[in-house]
């Protein structure tokens, strides 16, 4: 189906649809009821109900016009985008990767023969796709990130890949200290970089095998995440525990374990140091993030300590790391707010002009983030993200409010 945008708004969403040389107008409602269910193999009634409830939303910016799945509908993942350009492009949401707490037992149950082990890196998950005529970067939730859309094509030459494979999607991690979402230092990355962990089909979301993915990445000179190797099931748990311990000691996050043919969903396993870093971040803003981060990280630490058969001294170090990552950042934030400051974090990003910085600020606000542009000079912008709940509640308690 070939389509052409015309005066699109949520209430007036019309296309010219060419079939057999004849043109006809199709409304948004008809697309949801008639066309999109066929493309996604989903019941039309479920899509119509999702749209009425706001779980399927009209989405438009300067890059695309689309329908955005805010929540999963039937088998369609949250973050899936149905984009309209010269034709309908479907970018499936990235599936959630389950976590194992006990490596050996989980791997015996989950995998069959071999396991490919790749590095899990601490960045921001995005999907990059060709939506004619643009190469567009989508966040996990399906929003188009203007910063990543611009930077991805500067970091990598994507035009040749998408010319040859317009129906594939690149899934990867934006990394580095100038990453305005998740700032983490990697010596090989520096300020900003990108690493690709999956290549998937647009409509189905089906991933390419490890072998085919790495062949294409090498062919088009695109940067993959590190592949540590292929391991048999009996040897994999011991190898992975050694890898993760070493990664943690070097300030890195962990691993993702994959079926080489990608027919079985992957699993992830992360280091103690990564858990501690996440808790440090969460407890800087305890009333915005603390509760949701706390329990799962503590559970991971308990099972990891058990499976690694830690000595009393090793366990004591883990317990101390865990406690310090909760208490120290929270006290620091309380002191900060007692000095009449706000609970916030400053995001640094490169921008060619102030308009680009303001566009990214608008993107954050679209995501529900409270943020302000502090300054722009010499091609760099500083945006302050404010954690309002933590600011307000700590102020209240400092003034005698009851908990």
FENRA-V404585 format. One record per residue. N is the residue number from 1. RES is the residue in three letters. PHI is phi in radians with two decimals (NA if undefined). PSI is psi as a letter, one per 40 degrees, with the letter a starting at -180 (999 if undefined). BURIAL is b if it has 9 or more other ideal C-beta (glycine too) atoms within 8 Angstrom, else e. Layout:
n=N res=RES phi=PHI psi=PSI burial=BURIAL
n=N res=RES phi=PHI psi=PSI burial=BURIAL
This chain:
n=1 res=UNK phi=NA psi=h burial=e
n=2 res=UNK phi=-1.77 psi=h burial=e
n=3 res=UNK phi=-2.32 psi=i burial=b
n=4 res=UNK phi=-2.43 psi=h burial=e
n=5 res=UNK phi=-1.19 psi=i burial=e
n=6 res=UNK phi=-2.63 psi=h burial=e
n=7 res=UNK phi=0.85 psi=f burial=e
n=8 res=UNK phi=-1.46 psi=h burial=b
n=9 res=UNK phi=-2.61 psi=i burial=e
n=10 res=UNK phi=-1.00 psi=d burial=e
n=11 res=UNK phi=-1.66 psi=e burial=e
n=12 res=UNK phi=-2.37 psi=g burial=e
n=13 res=UNK phi=-2.09 psi=g burial=b
n=14 res=UNK phi=-2.11 psi=i burial=b
n=15 res=UNK phi=-2.28 psi=i burial=b
n=16 res=UNK phi=-1.62 psi=h burial=b
n=17 res=UNK phi=-1.93 psi=h burial=b
n=18 res=UNK phi=-1.69 psi=h burial=b
n=19 res=UNK phi=-2.30 psi=h burial=e
n=20 res=UNK phi=1.00 psi=f burial=e
n=21 res=UNK phi=1.47 psi=e burial=e
n=22 res=UNK phi=-1.74 psi=i burial=e
n=23 res=UNK phi=-1.85 psi=i burial=e
n=24 res=UNK phi=-2.59 psi=i burial=e
n=25 res=UNK phi=-1.47 psi=h burial=e
n=26 res=UNK phi=-2.22 psi=h burial=b
n=27 res=UNK phi=-1.40 psi=i burial=e
n=28 res=UNK phi=-1.04 psi=d burial=b
n=29 res=UNK phi=-1.05 psi=d burial=e
n=30 res=UNK phi=-1.16 psi=d burial=b
n=31 res=UNK phi=-1.08 psi=d burial=b
n=32 res=UNK phi=-1.18 psi=d burial=b
n=33 res=UNK phi=-1.49 psi=d burial=b
n=34 res=UNK phi=-1.90 psi=d burial=b
n=35 res=UNK phi=-1.50 psi=d burial=b
n=36 res=UNK phi=-1.16 psi=d burial=b
n=37 res=UNK phi=-0.99 psi=d burial=b
n=38 res=UNK phi=-1.20 psi=d burial=e
n=39 res=UNK phi=-1.21 psi=d burial=b
n=40 res=UNK phi=-1.71 psi=e burial=b
n=41 res=UNK phi=0.99 psi=f burial=e
n=42 res=UNK phi=-2.28 psi=i burial=b
n=43 res=UNK phi=-1.06 psi=h burial=e
n=44 res=UNK phi=-1.10 psi=d burial=b
n=45 res=UNK phi=-1.10 psi=d burial=e
n=46 res=UNK phi=-1.14 psi=d burial=b
n=47 res=UNK phi=-1.17 psi=d burial=b
n=48 res=UNK phi=-1.10 psi=d burial=b
n=49 res=UNK phi=-1.14 psi=d burial=e
n=50 res=UNK phi=-1.10 psi=d burial=b
n=51 res=UNK phi=-1.18 psi=d burial=b
n=52 res=UNK phi=-1.13 psi=d burial=e
n=53 res=UNK phi=-1.42 psi=e burial=e
n=54 res=UNK phi=1.55 psi=e burial=e
n=55 res=UNK phi=-1.39 psi=e burial=b
n=56 res=UNK phi=-2.11 psi=h burial=b
n=57 res=UNK phi=-2.11 psi=i burial=b
n=58 res=UNK phi=-1.21 psi=h burial=b
n=59 res=UNK phi=-2.44 psi=h burial=b
n=60 res=UNK phi=-2.61 psi=h burial=e
n=61 res=UNK phi=-2.56 psi=a burial=e
n=62 res=UNK phi=-1.24 psi=e burial=e
n=63 res=UNK phi=-1.61 psi=d burial=b
n=64 res=UNK phi=-2.52 psi=i burial=b
n=65 res=UNK phi=-2.08 psi=h burial=b
n=66 res=UNK phi=-2.76 psi=i burial=b
n=67 res=UNK phi=-1.89 psi=h burial=b
n=68 res=UNK phi=-2.00 psi=h burial=b
n=69 res=UNK phi=-1.47 psi=h burial=b
n=70 res=UNK phi=-1.25 psi=d burial=b
n=71 res=UNK phi=-2.31 psi=i burial=e
n=72 res=UNK phi=-1.17 psi=i burial=e
n=73 res=UNK phi=-2.27 psi=h burial=b
n=74 res=UNK phi=0.94 psi=b burial=e
n=75 res=UNK phi=-1.59 psi=e burial=e
n=76 res=UNK phi=-1.54 psi=h burial=b
n=77 res=UNK phi=-1.25 psi=i burial=b
n=78 res=UNK phi=-1.02 psi=i burial=b
n=79 res=UNK phi=1.60 psi=e burial=b
n=80 res=UNK phi=-1.17 psi=h burial=b
n=81 res=UNK phi=-2.15 psi=h burial=b
n=82 res=UNK phi=-1.84 psi=h burial=b
n=83 res=UNK phi=-1.78 psi=i burial=b
n=84 res=UNK phi=-2.04 psi=h burial=b
n=85 res=UNK phi=-2.35 psi=b burial=b
n=86 res=UNK phi=-1.32 psi=e burial=e
n=87 res=UNK phi=-2.71 psi=i burial=e
n=88 res=UNK phi=-1.49 psi=h burial=b
n=89 res=UNK phi=-1.96 psi=h burial=b
n=90 res=UNK phi=-1.93 psi=h burial=b
n=91 res=UNK phi=-1.93 psi=h burial=b
n=92 res=UNK phi=-1.21 psi=i burial=b
n=93 res=UNK phi=-1.11 psi=i burial=b
n=94 res=UNK phi=-1.42 psi=h burial=b
n=95 res=UNK phi=-1.20 psi=i burial=e
n=96 res=UNK phi=-1.17 psi=h burial=e
n=97 res=UNK phi=-1.66 psi=h burial=b
n=98 res=UNK phi=-1.28 psi=i burial=e
n=99 res=UNK phi=-1.96 psi=i burial=b
n=100 res=UNK phi=-1.76 psi=h burial=b
n=101 res=UNK phi=-1.75 psi=d burial=e
n=102 res=UNK phi=-2.08 psi=h burial=e
n=103 res=UNK phi=-1.03 psi=d burial=b
n=104 res=UNK phi=-1.06 psi=d burial=e
n=105 res=UNK phi=-1.16 psi=d burial=e
n=106 res=UNK phi=-1.12 psi=d burial=b
n=107 res=UNK phi=-1.23 psi=d burial=b
n=108 res=UNK phi=-1.06 psi=d burial=e
n=109 res=UNK phi=-1.37 psi=d burial=e
n=110 res=UNK phi=-1.65 psi=d burial=e
n=111 res=UNK phi=-1.76 psi=i burial=b
n=112 res=UNK phi=-1.95 psi=d burial=e
n=113 res=UNK phi=-2.19 psi=c burial=e
n=114 res=UNK phi=-1.83 psi=i burial=b
n=115 res=UNK phi=-2.30 psi=h burial=b
n=116 res=UNK phi=-1.56 psi=h burial=b
n=117 res=UNK phi=-2.01 psi=h burial=b
n=118 res=UNK phi=-2.01 psi=i burial=b
n=119 res=UNK phi=-1.33 psi=h burial=b
n=120 res=UNK phi=-1.66 psi=h burial=b
n=121 res=UNK phi=-1.88 psi=i burial=b
n=122 res=UNK phi=-1.62 psi=g burial=b
n=123 res=UNK phi=-2.59 psi=a burial=b
n=124 res=UNK phi=-2.15 psi=h burial=b
n=125 res=UNK phi=-1.30 psi=h burial=b
n=126 res=UNK phi=-2.38 psi=i burial=b
n=127 res=UNK phi=-2.01 psi=h burial=b
n=128 res=UNK phi=-2.02 psi=h burial=b
n=129 res=UNK phi=-2.48 psi=i burial=b
n=130 res=UNK phi=-1.62 psi=h burial=e
n=131 res=UNK phi=-2.05 psi=g burial=b
n=132 res=UNK phi=-0.75 psi=h burial=b
n=133 res=UNK phi=-1.78 psi=e burial=e
n=134 res=UNK phi=-1.83 psi=i burial=b
n=135 res=UNK phi=-1.72 psi=h burial=b
n=136 res=UNK phi=-2.13 psi=i burial=b
n=137 res=UNK phi=-1.87 psi=h burial=b
n=138 res=UNK phi=-1.86 psi=h burial=b
n=139 res=UNK phi=-1.32 psi=i burial=b
n=140 res=UNK phi=-0.99 psi=d burial=e
n=141 res=UNK phi=-1.44 psi=e burial=b
n=142 res=UNK phi=1.77 psi=e burial=b
n=143 res=UNK phi=-1.27 psi=i burial=b
n=144 res=UNK phi=-1.45 psi=h burial=b
n=145 res=UNK phi=-1.61 psi=h burial=b
n=146 res=UNK phi=-1.12 psi=d burial=b
n=147 res=UNK phi=-1.14 psi=d burial=b
n=148 res=UNK phi=-1.19 psi=d burial=b
n=149 res=UNK phi=-1.01 psi=d burial=b
n=150 res=UNK phi=-1.27 psi=d burial=b
n=151 res=UNK phi=-1.27 psi=d burial=b
n=152 res=UNK phi=-1.02 psi=d burial=b
n=153 res=UNK phi=-1.33 psi=e burial=b
n=154 res=UNK phi=-1.40 psi=d burial=e
n=155 res=UNK phi=-1.29 psi=d burial=e
n=156 res=UNK phi=-2.24 psi=i burial=e
n=157 res=UNK phi=-1.53 psi=g burial=e
n=158 res=UNK phi=-1.67 psi=e burial=b
n=159 res=UNK phi=-1.10 psi=d burial=e
n=160 res=UNK phi=-1.16 psi=d burial=e
n=161 res=UNK phi=-1.07 psi=d burial=b
n=162 res=UNK phi=-1.30 psi=d burial=b
n=163 res=UNK phi=-1.14 psi=d burial=e
n=164 res=UNK phi=-1.45 psi=d burial=e
n=165 res=UNK phi=-2.31 psi=g burial=e
n=166 res=UNK phi=-1.18 psi=e burial=e
n=167 res=UNK phi=-1.70 psi=e burial=e
n=168 res=UNK phi=-1.92 psi=i burial=b
n=169 res=UNK phi=-2.14 psi=h burial=b
n=170 res=UNK phi=-1.58 psi=h burial=b
n=171 res=UNK phi=-1.98 psi=h burial=b
n=172 res=UNK phi=-2.78 psi=a burial=b
n=173 res=UNK phi=-2.16 psi=h burial=b
n=174 res=UNK phi=-1.43 psi=h burial=b
n=175 res=UNK phi=-2.30 psi=i burial=b
n=176 res=UNK phi=2.03 psi=i burial=b
n=177 res=UNK phi=-1.33 psi=d burial=b
n=178 res=UNK phi=-1.71 psi=e burial=b
n=179 res=UNK phi=-1.29 psi=h burial=b
n=180 res=UNK phi=-1.32 psi=e burial=b
n=181 res=UNK phi=-1.76 psi=d burial=e
n=182 res=UNK phi=-2.27 psi=h burial=e
n=183 res=UNK phi=-1.54 psi=h burial=b
n=184 res=UNK phi=-2.55 psi=h burial=b
n=185 res=UNK phi=-1.50 psi=h burial=e
n=186 res=UNK phi=-2.14 psi=h burial=b
n=187 res=UNK phi=-0.96 psi=d burial=e
n=188 res=UNK phi=-1.39 psi=e burial=e
n=189 res=UNK phi=-1.79 psi=d burial=b
n=190 res=UNK phi=1.31 psi=b burial=b
n=191 res=UNK phi=-1.26 psi=d burial=e
n=192 res=UNK phi=-2.73 psi=h burial=b
n=193 res=UNK phi=-2.80 psi=i burial=b
n=194 res=UNK phi=-2.49 psi=i burial=b
n=195 res=UNK phi=-2.33 psi=h burial=b
n=196 res=UNK phi=-1.76 psi=h burial=b
n=197 res=UNK phi=-1.94 psi=d burial=b
n=198 res=UNK phi=-2.52 psi=i burial=b
n=199 res=UNK phi=-2.17 psi=h burial=b
n=200 res=UNK phi=-2.25 psi=i burial=b
n=201 res=UNK phi=-1.31 psi=i burial=b
n=202 res=UNK phi=-1.06 psi=c burial=b
n=203 res=UNK phi=-1.23 psi=d burial=e
n=204 res=UNK phi=-1.59 psi=d burial=e
n=205 res=UNK phi=1.32 psi=e burial=b
n=206 res=UNK phi=-1.19 psi=h burial=e
n=207 res=UNK phi=-1.45 psi=i burial=b
n=208 res=UNK phi=-1.28 psi=i burial=b
n=209 res=UNK phi=-1.10 psi=i burial=b
n=210 res=UNK phi=-1.00 psi=d burial=b
n=211 res=UNK phi=-1.11 psi=d burial=e
n=212 res=UNK phi=-1.19 psi=d burial=b
n=213 res=UNK phi=-1.01 psi=d burial=b
n=214 res=UNK phi=-1.19 psi=d burial=b
n=215 res=UNK phi=-1.10 psi=d burial=e
n=216 res=UNK phi=-1.18 psi=d burial=b
n=217 res=UNK phi=-1.12 psi=d burial=b
n=218 res=UNK phi=-1.18 psi=d burial=e
n=219 res=UNK phi=-1.04 psi=d burial=e
n=220 res=UNK phi=-1.78 psi=e burial=b
n=221 res=UNK phi=0.98 psi=f burial=e
n=222 res=UNK phi=-1.88 psi=i burial=b
n=223 res=UNK phi=-1.46 psi=h burial=e
n=224 res=UNK phi=-1.54 psi=i burial=b
n=225 res=UNK phi=-1.19 psi=i burial=b
n=226 res=UNK phi=-1.26 psi=h burial=e
n=227 res=UNK phi=-1.70 psi=h burial=b
n=228 res=UNK phi=-1.32 psi=d burial=b
n=229 res=UNK phi=2.65 psi=i burial=e
n=230 res=UNK phi=-1.84 psi=h burial=e
n=231 res=UNK phi=-2.18 psi=i burial=b
n=232 res=UNK phi=-1.24 psi=i burial=e
n=233 res=UNK phi=-1.02 psi=d burial=b
n=234 res=UNK phi=-1.09 psi=d burial=e
n=235 res=UNK phi=-1.57 psi=e burial=e
n=236 res=UNK phi=-1.05 psi=d burial=b
n=237 res=UNK phi=-1.00 psi=d burial=b
n=238 res=UNK phi=-1.10 psi=d burial=e
n=239 res=UNK phi=-1.06 psi=d burial=b
n=240 res=UNK phi=-1.20 psi=d burial=b
n=241 res=UNK phi=-1.06 psi=d burial=b
n=242 res=UNK phi=-1.10 psi=d burial=e
n=243 res=UNK phi=-1.03 psi=d burial=b
n=244 res=UNK phi=-1.16 psi=d burial=b
n=245 res=UNK phi=-1.10 psi=d burial=b
n=246 res=UNK phi=-1.17 psi=d burial=e
n=247 res=UNK phi=-1.07 psi=d burial=b
n=248 res=UNK phi=-1.08 psi=d burial=b
n=249 res=UNK phi=-1.14 psi=d burial=e
n=250 res=UNK phi=-1.84 psi=e burial=e
n=251 res=UNK phi=1.27 psi=f burial=e
n=252 res=UNK phi=-2.02 psi=i burial=b
n=253 res=UNK phi=-1.53 psi=d burial=b
n=254 res=UNK phi=2.88 psi=a burial=b
n=255 res=UNK phi=-2.36 psi=i burial=b
n=256 res=UNK phi=-2.08 psi=h burial=b
n=257 res=UNK phi=-1.84 psi=h burial=b
n=258 res=UNK phi=-2.29 psi=i burial=b
n=259 res=UNK phi=-1.19 psi=h burial=b
n=260 res=UNK phi=-0.94 psi=d burial=b
n=261 res=UNK phi=-1.57 psi=e burial=e
n=262 res=UNK phi=1.04 psi=f burial=b
n=263 res=UNK phi=-1.63 psi=e burial=e
n=264 res=UNK phi=-2.02 psi=h burial=e
n=265 res=UNK phi=-1.01 psi=i burial=e
n=266 res=UNK phi=-1.28 psi=i burial=b
n=267 res=UNK phi=-2.21 psi=i burial=b
n=268 res=UNK phi=-2.21 psi=i burial=b
n=269 res=UNK phi=-2.64 psi=h burial=b
n=270 res=UNK phi=-2.13 psi=i burial=b
n=271 res=UNK phi=-1.45 psi=i burial=b
n=272 res=UNK phi=-1.06 psi=d burial=b
n=273 res=UNK phi=-1.14 psi=d burial=b
n=274 res=UNK phi=-1.15 psi=d burial=b
n=275 res=UNK phi=-1.06 psi=d burial=b
n=276 res=UNK phi=-1.12 psi=d burial=b
n=277 res=UNK phi=-1.08 psi=d burial=b
n=278 res=UNK phi=-1.16 psi=d burial=b
n=279 res=UNK phi=-1.21 psi=d burial=b
n=280 res=UNK phi=-1.00 psi=d burial=b
n=281 res=UNK phi=-1.10 psi=d burial=b
n=282 res=UNK phi=-1.11 psi=d burial=b
n=283 res=UNK phi=-1.53 psi=e burial=b
n=284 res=UNK phi=-1.23 psi=d burial=b
n=285 res=UNK phi=-2.28 psi=g burial=b
n=286 res=UNK phi=-1.06 psi=d burial=b
n=287 res=UNK phi=-1.59 psi=e burial=b
n=288 res=UNK phi=-1.81 psi=d burial=b
n=289 res=UNK phi=-2.21 psi=d burial=b
n=290 res=UNK phi=-0.94 psi=d burial=b
n=291 res=UNK phi=-1.11 psi=d burial=e
n=292 res=UNK phi=-1.21 psi=d burial=e
n=293 res=UNK phi=-1.51 psi=d burial=b
n=294 res=UNK phi=-1.16 psi=c burial=b
n=295 res=UNK phi=-1.08 psi=d burial=e
n=296 res=UNK phi=-1.10 psi=d burial=e
n=297 res=UNK phi=-1.21 psi=d burial=b
n=298 res=UNK phi=-1.16 psi=d burial=b
n=299 res=UNK phi=-1.07 psi=d burial=b
n=300 res=UNK phi=-1.03 psi=d burial=b
n=301 res=UNK phi=-1.09 psi=d burial=b
n=302 res=UNK phi=-1.10 psi=d burial=e
n=303 res=UNK phi=-1.20 psi=d burial=b
n=304 res=UNK phi=-1.17 psi=d burial=b
n=305 res=UNK phi=-1.05 psi=d burial=b
n=306 res=UNK phi=-1.14 psi=d burial=e
n=307 res=UNK phi=-1.19 psi=d burial=b
n=308 res=UNK phi=-1.40 psi=e burial=b
n=309 res=UNK phi=0.91 psi=f burial=e
n=310 res=UNK phi=-1.21 psi=i burial=b
n=311 res=UNK phi=-1.30 psi=i burial=e
n=312 res=UNK phi=-1.05 psi=d burial=e
n=313 res=UNK phi=-1.17 psi=d burial=e
n=314 res=UNK phi=-1.12 psi=d burial=b
n=315 res=UNK phi=-1.17 psi=d burial=b
n=316 res=UNK phi=-1.11 psi=d burial=e
n=317 res=UNK phi=-1.09 psi=d burial=e
n=318 res=UNK phi=-1.11 psi=d burial=b
n=319 res=UNK phi=-1.09 psi=d burial=e
n=320 res=UNK phi=-1.16 psi=d burial=e
n=321 res=UNK phi=-1.06 psi=d burial=b
n=322 res=UNK phi=-1.12 psi=d burial=b
n=323 res=UNK phi=-1.14 psi=d burial=e
n=324 res=UNK phi=-1.14 psi=d burial=b
n=325 res=UNK phi=-1.28 psi=e burial=b
n=326 res=UNK phi=-1.65 psi=d burial=b
n=327 res=UNK phi=-1.31 psi=d burial=e
n=328 res=UNK phi=-1.03 psi=d burial=b
n=329 res=UNK phi=-1.14 psi=d burial=b
n=330 res=UNK phi=-1.19 psi=d burial=b
n=331 res=UNK phi=-1.11 psi=d burial=e
n=332 res=UNK phi=-1.04 psi=d burial=b
n=333 res=UNK phi=-1.19 psi=d burial=b
n=334 res=UNK phi=-1.04 psi=d burial=b
n=335 res=UNK phi=-1.06 psi=d burial=e
n=336 res=UNK phi=-1.08 psi=d burial=b
n=337 res=UNK phi=-1.30 psi=d burial=b
n=338 res=UNK phi=-1.14 psi=d burial=e
n=339 res=UNK phi=-1.57 psi=e burial=e
n=340 res=UNK phi=1.20 psi=f burial=e
n=341 res=UNK phi=-1.76 psi=a burial=e
n=342 res=UNK phi=-1.99 psi=i burial=e
n=343 res=UNK phi=-1.41 psi=h burial=b
n=344 res=UNK phi=-2.64 psi=i burial=b
n=345 res=UNK phi=-2.32 psi=i burial=e
n=346 res=UNK phi=-1.68 psi=h burial=b
n=347 res=UNK phi=-1.71 psi=h burial=b
n=348 res=UNK phi=-1.88 psi=h burial=b
n=349 res=UNK phi=-2.58 psi=i burial=b
n=350 res=UNK phi=-1.41 psi=i burial=b
n=351 res=UNK phi=-2.61 psi=h burial=b
n=352 res=UNK phi=-1.19 psi=d burial=e
n=353 res=UNK phi=-2.73 psi=i burial=e
n=354 res=UNK phi=-1.12 psi=d burial=e
n=355 res=UNK phi=-1.09 psi=d burial=e
n=356 res=UNK phi=-1.11 psi=d burial=b
n=357 res=UNK phi=-1.12 psi=d burial=b
n=358 res=UNK phi=-1.21 psi=d burial=b
n=359 res=UNK phi=-1.14 psi=d burial=b
n=360 res=UNK phi=-1.18 psi=d burial=b
n=361 res=UNK phi=-1.03 psi=d burial=b
n=362 res=UNK phi=-1.09 psi=d burial=e
n=363 res=UNK phi=-1.06 psi=d burial=b
n=364 res=UNK phi=-1.07 psi=d burial=b
n=365 res=UNK phi=-1.13 psi=d burial=b
n=366 res=UNK phi=-1.10 psi=d burial=e
n=367 res=UNK phi=-1.42 psi=e burial=b
n=368 res=UNK phi=1.58 psi=e burial=e
n=369 res=UNK phi=-1.55 psi=h burial=e
n=370 res=UNK phi=-1.46 psi=h burial=e
n=371 res=UNK phi=-2.62 psi=i burial=b
n=372 res=UNK phi=-2.37 psi=i burial=e
n=373 res=UNK phi=-1.48 psi=h burial=b
n=374 res=UNK phi=-1.32 psi=d burial=e
n=375 res=UNK phi=-2.84 psi=i burial=e
n=376 res=UNK phi=-2.41 psi=h burial=b
n=377 res=UNK phi=-2.80 psi=i burial=e
n=378 res=UNK phi=0.91 psi=f burial=e
n=379 res=UNK phi=1.34 psi=e burial=e
n=380 res=UNK phi=-2.26 psi=h burial=b
n=381 res=UNK phi=-2.01 psi=i burial=b
n=382 res=UNK phi=-2.06 psi=h burial=b
n=383 res=UNK phi=-2.00 psi=h burial=b
n=384 res=UNK phi=-1.67 psi=h burial=b
n=385 res=UNK phi=-1.61 psi=h burial=b
n=386 res=UNK phi=-1.79 psi=h burial=b
n=387 res=UNK phi=-1.70 psi=g burial=b
n=388 res=UNK phi=-1.21 psi=d burial=b
n=389 res=UNK phi=-1.10 psi=d burial=b
n=390 res=UNK phi=-1.08 psi=d burial=b
n=391 res=UNK phi=-1.03 psi=d burial=b
n=392 res=UNK phi=-1.18 psi=d burial=e
n=393 res=UNK phi=-1.23 psi=d burial=b
n=394 res=UNK phi=-1.16 psi=d burial=b
n=395 res=UNK phi=-1.02 psi=d burial=b
n=396 res=UNK phi=-1.08 psi=d burial=e
n=397 res=UNK phi=-1.18 psi=d burial=b
n=398 res=UNK phi=-1.10 psi=d burial=b
n=399 res=UNK phi=-1.64 psi=e burial=e
n=400 res=UNK phi=1.74 psi=e burial=e
n=401 res=UNK phi=-1.07 psi=i burial=e
n=402 res=UNK phi=-1.64 psi=i burial=e
n=403 res=UNK phi=-1.77 psi=999 burial=e
